Amino acid sequence: LAGLGVGGRDVYQELGLVPKSPLRVTRESVALIRQLLAGRAVSGDGAAHFSVNKASLRFSTTCSVPVFLAARGLQMCRLAGETADGLITHGLAPLYLRKVQDAVAQGAGVSGRAQQDCEVAVMLGVCVDENVERARDVLRPGCCTLAGGSYADDLIPDYGLETSRVLALKHAVSQGDPDAVELIDDDMVDAFSVGGPEPLVVERLSALSDVGVGRVILGWGGGQPTRREIEILGRVRDGLSS
């Protein structure tokens, strides 16, 4: 699948760029990329942000390539529902994921599609360990930008987190503080990752199906997954697909 995202404000700052209409940029990107993947030559007539003149792929696509948008903000989630085949987001809190599903449904309604036409996927870190605290410590550094990156402050309560603590982490991350990871509490780790004994990992990942998540994209906190961890994922997959 093709995953597209405009990135947060911190990405623009690092590159010295000024963000211009992320929604419009993404909408035009999806339209152009869909045409390219369909094997057509593309020109950017009428596009506000791209200059394209008879561009085409140098190879032929032999299958349909789904386009997923990466987003957390609800406006971008609505755009995913309107234009994309799927949405990749961060955050495990049921309240947040229900709001995401509602936004996807609204966007799908705009373009006359069904909500199911845009699959919701969650990207997160995983660590299987009999000791929950040890697993959290492994996952903690990977949650630095997930909890403290550039996203709308009004999403913080939806993640089930304490606003003042997250704002302190966001400030530290924006300043490049090397000790920012020390501000990541256990609630932040649990909001964006899953760590602990096998039954807990299976339970938390499988529960995502209750809020309409049909796909998880996992990063391993402890490096490469073991055979046992891969077998655990098989059970999680079966739970999501059922």
WOZIQUI-V766426 format. One record per backbone hydrogen bond with DSSP energy under -0.5 kcal/mol. CO is the residue of the C=O (numbers start at 1). NH is the residue of the N-H. Records with the same first field share a line. If there is no record, write none. Layout:
CO=NH  NH
//
This chain:
1=3
2=4  68
4=70
8=11  12
9=13
10=14
11=15
12=16  17
13=16
17=19
21=25
22=26
23=27
24=28
25=29
26=30
27=31
28=32
29=33
30=34
31=35
32=36
33=37
34=38
35=40
36=39
42=55
44=47
50=52
52=44  54
55=42
60=62
64=66
66=2  68
67=85  86
68=4
69=71  88
73=77
74=78
75=79
76=80
77=81
78=82
79=83
80=84
85=119
86=69
87=89  121
88=71
89=123
93=97
94=98
95=99
96=100
97=101
98=102
99=103
100=104
101=105
102=106
103=107
104=108
105=109
106=110
107=111
108=113
109=112
114=117
115=118
117=119
119=87  121
120=214  215
121=89
122=217
124=219
125=194
126=221  222
127=129  196
130=132
131=135
132=136
133=137
134=138
135=139
136=140
137=141
139=142  143
140=143
141=144
143=147  148
144=148
145=149
149=151
152=155
153=156
155=159
156=159  161
157=160
158=96
161=163
162=166
163=167
164=168
165=169
166=170
167=171
168=172
169=173
170=174
171=175
172=177
173=176
177=180
179=182
180=183
181=184
183=185
185=189
186=190
187=191
188=192
189=192  193
191=92
192=125
194=127
196=129
197=201
198=202
199=203
200=204
201=205
202=206
203=207
205=208
206=209
207=210
208=211  213
209=212
212=120  214
215=122
216=218
217=124
219=126  221
220=223
226=230
227=231
228=232
229=233
230=234
231=235
232=236
233=237
234=238
235=239
236=240
237=241
238=242
//
